[in-house]
Amino acid sequence: MAVKQTLEVWSDLNPNLVTDSQGILKKDINIDAVKGSIDNILRTSQGERVFLPEFALGLTGLLFEPINEDLLNRVSDSVKNSIEAWDDRVSILEVNLQIDPDYSTISINIVFGIKGFFETFNHTVVINP
C-alpha cells in the first residue's frame, strides 16, 4: 500500500516545539504553517522581538479599553493590515470579532485566501491577557 505524500509548499517549526519519536522537532506544513504565521503575528506584542521591534500587532493592550464601535473598527483594520504586511502570502477577506469583557478576551475569526490559490480558509485566534 502506497503512502500518500503531501507536496510541501510552506513549512515552519511547530510553535509548541513538539518532537517526534526520534526527538526531531516537528514542523507545520502548508496551511498549518500559514495559520501558525497568523497566530504569531496576532499573539506577539510590539517590541517583543528584539531585532524586529515593529513586528506584530499588540492586541493585549486593547483588552482593557472601553468596547465601542470605534475600537472594533480599529482592531479589525489593524488585524487585516498587520497580517497582510507581515505575511505576503495572505489576503484577508473578512475579520469578525467577538469580545468578552467579563474574561477580557478577543476572539478573532479570520477568513483569508492564499495568493495563487482559489480556496478560502477560516482561522480563529483567541487573545487573552
C-alpha positions in Angstrom: 0.0 0.0 0.0 1.4 3.4 -1.1 1.6 6.2 1.4 0.1 9.5 0.0 2.6 12.2 0.2 1.7 15.9 0.5 3.5 18.5 -1.5 5.2 20.8 0.9 4.8 24.4 -0.3 5.5 26.2 3.0 6.8 24.9 6.3 7.8 26.2 9.7 8.6 24.8 13.1 5.6 23.9 15.2 5.2 26.7 17.7 4.7 24.3 20.5 8.2 22.8 19.8 6.8 19.3 19.7 9.2 16.5 18.9 8.6 13.2 17.0 9.5 9.7 18.3 13.2 10.4 17.2 13.4 13.7 19.0 13.3 15.8 15.9 11.3 19.0 16.1 8.0 18.7 14.1 7.1 21.2 11.6 3.8 22.6 10.3 3.4 22.5 6.6 1.2 24.3 4.1 -2.0 25.7 5.5 -0.9 24.9 9.1 2.3 26.9 8.5 0.2 29.9 7.3 -2.2 29.6 10.2 0.8 29.5 12.6 2.2 32.6 11.0 -1.2 34.4 11.6 -1.2 33.2 15.2 2.4 34.5 15.6 1.5 37.9 14.2 -1.6 38.3 16.4 -0.1 36.9 19.6 3.2 38.8 19.6 3.4 42.2 21.3 5.2 45.0 19.6 8.7 45.3 20.9 8.8 41.6 21.9 11.1 40.7 19.0 14.5 42.3 19.8 15.8 42.7 16.3 12.4 43.5 14.8 10.6 45.6 17.4 7.9 46.9 15.0 6.8 43.3 14.2 3.3 42.2 15.3 0.1 44.0 16.4 0.0 44.2 20.2 -3.7 43.3 20.8 -3.3 42.6 24.5 -3.1 46.3 25.2 -6.6 46.8 23.8 -8.2 44.2 26.0 -8.9 46.8 28.8 -10.1 49.7 26.6 -13.8 50.6 26.6 -15.6 48.5 24.0 -17.3 50.6 21.3 -17.7 50.7 17.6 -14.5 52.7 17.1 -12.4 50.1 19.0 -13.9 47.2 17.0 -13.2 49.0 13.7 -9.6 49.8 14.8 -9.0 46.2 15.8 -10.5 44.8 12.7 -8.5 47.2 10.4 -5.3 46.5 12.4 -5.7 42.8 12.2 -6.1 42.9 8.4 -3.3 45.4 7.8 -0.8 43.6 10.1 -1.4 40.2 8.7 -1.1 41.4 5.2 2.0 43.4 6.0 3.9 40.6 7.8 2.8 37.6 5.7 2.7 38.4 2.0 1.1 35.1 1.1 -2.2 36.0 2.8 -5.1 38.1 1.6 -7.6 38.9 4.3 -11.2 38.7 3.1 -13.1 39.2 6.4 -12.3 39.8 10.1 -15.0 39.1 12.7 -14.5 39.9 16.3 -16.2 38.7 19.5 -15.2 40.5 22.7 -15.9 39.0 26.1 -15.4 41.9 28.6 -16.0 39.5 31.6 -12.9 37.5 30.7 -11.0 40.2 28.8 -10.7 38.2 25.7 -11.0 38.9 22.0 -11.9 36.1 19.7 -10.8 36.9 16.1 -12.2 34.9 13.2 -10.3 35.5 10.0 -11.4 34.4 6.5 -8.5 34.6 4.2 -7.1 33.4 0.9 -3.6 32.5 -0.1 -2.3 34.3 -3.1 -2.2 32.0 -6.1 -4.8 29.6 -4.7 -8.6 29.6 -5.2 -9.6 28.2 -1.8 -10.6 30.3 1.2 -9.6 29.4 4.7 -11.0 30.2 8.1 -9.0 30.6 11.3 -9.8 31.7 14.8 -7.4 33.2 17.3 -8.3 34.0 20.9 -6.3 36.7 22.6 -6.4 37.0 26.4 -4.1 38.6 28.9 
